[in-house]
């Protein structure tokens, strides 16, 4: 596949990003690359960049509430050097680094209304195949929401009926990695109490324990 930042294979998304860039010239407004060193034992898979989050900053889960919860939790368990994804100017915190962790998305472009179409998810799945192929034995993959969960299964050539999504569930993949499911750390999920900070941190705690073995 072509380099992620240059990808224009989904016409609807490419057109939408062009429109967003014209409205917000300072926004990244391109396919957002993964963050963190490839081949680390912990891969987090989200849905897609947020309009004023990663689509603005160019870094996954940076600039919106979901990122605050994610990076805060990662910092608590030693996977991130900082709980603050933004610097004082509101840009991606250049001093923040990930330890043994990498973050990506099932879809790398901002979709209209945060809803990628099935064909767009399939088109972007090749990037996720590459991410999974670089994982070491015994790795942990954290899927944030059903779309991310299903994207991992597609990339692993597994049937969705055999691996049902459920918050807190763990699935052993044929590659030797373990898939950990969590509700997406979105503001909507936390405001409705579908996901609490404690629930989210419990999944990451399980991952930390898994990686220690």
C-alpha positions as CSV (number, residue, x, y, z in Angstrom):
1,X,0.0,0.0,0.0
2,X,1.1,3.6,-0.5
3,X,2.4,5.7,2.3
4,X,-0.5,6.4,4.7
5,X,0.0,10.2,4.6
6,X,-0.3,10.2,0.8
7,X,-3.3,7.8,0.5
8,X,-6.2,9.0,-1.5
9,X,-7.9,5.7,-2.2
10,X,-11.3,6.5,-0.7
11,X,-12.8,9.3,-2.9
12,X,-15.4,10.4,-0.3
13,X,-12.8,10.7,2.4
14,X,-10.3,12.5,0.2
15,X,-12.9,15.0,-0.9
16,X,-14.1,15.6,2.7
17,X,-10.5,16.1,3.9
18,X,-10.0,18.7,1.1
19,X,-13.2,20.5,2.3
20,X,-12.0,20.4,5.9
21,X,-8.6,21.8,5.0
22,X,-10.2,24.7,3.1
23,X,-12.2,25.6,6.2
24,X,-9.4,24.9,8.7
25,X,-6.1,25.6,6.9
26,X,-4.1,25.0,10.0
27,X,-5.4,21.5,10.5
28,X,-3.4,18.4,9.5
29,X,-6.4,17.1,7.5
30,X,-4.7,14.1,6.0
31,X,-4.5,10.4,6.8
32,X,-3.2,10.3,10.3
33,X,-0.2,7.9,10.8
34,X,0.3,5.6,13.7
35,X,2.0,6.9,16.8
36,X,4.8,5.0,18.6
37,X,7.5,2.6,17.6
38,X,6.4,-0.2,15.3
39,X,6.8,-3.8,16.5
40,X,6.2,-2.9,20.2
41,X,4.1,-5.5,22.2
42,X,1.0,-3.3,22.8
43,X,-1.0,-2.0,19.8
44,X,-4.1,0.2,20.4
45,X,-6.7,0.3,17.6
46,X,-9.2,3.1,17.6
47,X,-12.0,4.0,15.1
48,X,-10.9,7.1,13.1
49,X,-9.4,10.6,13.7
50,X,-11.7,13.1,15.3
51,X,-12.5,16.4,13.6
52,X,-10.9,18.6,16.1
53,X,-8.6,16.0,17.6
54,X,-6.2,13.9,15.5
55,X,-7.5,15.4,12.3
56,X,-6.2,18.8,13.7
57,X,-3.0,17.7,15.4
58,X,-1.9,14.8,13.2
59,X,-1.5,12.4,16.1
60,X,-4.0,9.7,17.1
61,X,-6.2,10.5,20.1
62,X,-4.7,14.0,20.5
63,X,-6.8,17.1,21.1
64,X,-10.1,15.6,22.2
65,X,-11.6,14.1,25.4
66,X,-11.0,10.5,24.2
67,X,-7.3,11.3,24.1
68,X,-7.2,12.8,27.6
69,X,-8.7,9.6,29.0
70,X,-6.4,7.3,26.9
71,X,-3.1,9.0,27.5
72,X,-3.9,9.6,31.2
73,X,-4.6,5.9,31.5
74,X,-1.5,4.9,29.6
75,X,0.6,7.2,31.7
76,X,-0.8,5.6,34.9
77,X,0.4,2.2,33.8
78,X,3.8,3.3,32.4
79,X,3.0,3.2,28.7
80,X,3.2,6.9,28.1
81,X,5.8,9.4,29.4
82,X,3.0,12.0,30.0
83,X,-0.7,12.2,30.7
84,X,-0.8,15.5,28.7
85,X,-1.3,14.8,25.0
86,X,-1.2,18.6,24.2
87,X,1.4,21.3,24.9
88,X,0.6,24.7,26.2
89,X,0.0,26.0,22.7
90,X,-2.6,23.3,22.1
91,X,-0.5,21.3,19.7
92,X,0.6,17.6,20.0
93,X,3.0,17.4,23.0
94,X,6.4,16.9,21.3
95,X,7.8,15.7,24.7
96,X,5.3,12.9,25.0
97,X,6.6,9.4,24.0
98,X,5.1,6.0,24.3
99,X,6.9,3.0,25.9
100,X,6.2,-0.4,24.5
101,X,3.0,0.9,23.0
102,X,1.7,2.1,19.6
103,X,-1.6,3.7,18.6
104,X,-3.4,3.5,15.3
105,X,-6.9,3.6,13.9
106,X,-9.1,1.2,11.8
107,X,-9.6,4.2,9.4
108,X,-6.8,6.7,9.1
109,X,-8.9,9.6,7.6
110,X,-11.6,11.7,9.3
111,X,-15.0,10.4,8.0
112,X,-18.0,12.6,7.7
113,X,-20.1,12.5,11.0
114,X,-17.4,10.1,12.4
115,X,-19.0,7.3,10.4
116,X,-16.8,5.5,7.9
117,X,-18.5,3.4,5.3
118,X,-17.8,-0.4,5.2
119,X,-15.9,-0.1,1.9
120,X,-13.6,2.6,3.5
121,X,-12.9,0.3,6.5
122,X,-12.0,-2.5,4.1
123,X,-9.8,-0.2,2.0
124,X,-7.9,0.9,5.0
125,X,-7.5,-2.6,6.5
126,X,-4.3,-3.2,4.6
127,X,-2.5,-0.8,6.9
128,X,-3.8,-2.7,10.0
129,X,-2.6,-5.9,8.4
130,X,0.9,-4.4,8.3
131,X,0.7,-3.2,11.9
132,X,-0.4,-6.7,13.2
133,X,2.4,-8.4,11.2
134,X,5.0,-6.4,13.0
135,X,3.8,-7.5,16.5
136,X,6.1,-9.8,18.5
137,X,4.8,-13.1,20.0
138,X,2.6,-12.6,23.0
139,X,1.6,-9.1,22.0
140,X,-1.6,-7.4,23.2
141,X,-4.0,-5.6,20.9
142,X,-6.6,-3.3,22.4
143,X,-9.7,-2.6,20.3
144,X,-11.6,0.5,21.2
145,X,-15.1,-0.3,20.1
146,X,-16.8,-2.7,17.8
147,X,-15.5,-1.3,14.5
148,X,-11.9,-1.5,15.7
149,X,-12.6,-5.0,17.0
150,X,-14.0,-6.2,13.7
151,X,-11.2,-4.5,11.8
152,X,-8.6,-6.5,13.7
153,X,-10.6,-9.7,12.9
154,X,-10.7,-8.8,9.2
155,X,-7.0,-8.1,9.2
156,X,-6.4,-11.5,10.9
157,X,-8.8,-13.3,8.5
158,X,-11.1,-14.4,11.3
159,X,-14.8,-14.7,11.3
160,X,-16.6,-12.1,13.4
161,X,-19.1,-14.7,14.6
162,X,-16.3,-16.6,16.4
163,X,-15.0,-13.6,18.3
164,X,-17.9,-11.5,19.7
165,X,-17.1,-8.0,20.9
166,X,-17.7,-7.4,24.6
167,X,-16.1,-4.9,27.0
168,X,-13.4,-6.6,29.0
169,X,-13.3,-9.7,26.7
170,X,-10.0,-11.3,25.7
171,X,-9.6,-13.3,22.5
172,X,-6.5,-15.3,21.6
173,X,-5.6,-14.7,18.0
174,X,-3.9,-17.3,15.8
175,X,-0.8,-15.1,15.5
176,X,-0.2,-15.6,19.3
177,X,-1.4,-12.1,20.2
178,X,-4.3,-11.5,22.5
179,X,-7.1,-9.1,21.6
180,X,-8.5,-7.1,24.5
181,X,-11.9,-5.4,23.9
182,X,-12.9,-2.1,25.4
183,X,-15.7,0.4,24.8
184,X,-14.4,3.4,23.0
185,X,-13.1,6.1,25.3
186,X,-15.3,8.7,23.7
187,X,-17.0,11.6,25.6
188,X,-20.4,10.1,24.8
189,X,-19.6,6.7,26.3
190,X,-18.2,8.3,29.5
191,X,-20.9,10.9,29.8
192,X,-23.6,8.1,29.6
193,X,-21.5,6.0,32.1
194,X,-21.4,3.2,29.6
195,X,-17.6,3.4,30.2
196,X,-16.1,4.7,33.4
197,X,-12.5,5.6,34.0
198,X,-12.2,2.6,36.3
199,X,-13.6,0.2,33.6
200,X,-11.2,1.6,31.0
201,X,-8.2,1.4,33.4
202,X,-9.1,-2.2,34.3
203,X,-8.6,-3.3,30.7
204,X,-5.2,-1.6,30.5
205,X,-4.3,-3.2,33.8
206,X,-5.1,-6.6,32.4
207,X,-2.9,-5.8,29.4
208,X,0.0,-4.7,31.6
209,X,-0.3,-8.0,33.6
210,X,-0.5,-10.0,30.3
211,X,2.7,-8.3,29.0
212,X,4.6,-9.0,32.2
213,X,4.3,-12.8,31.8
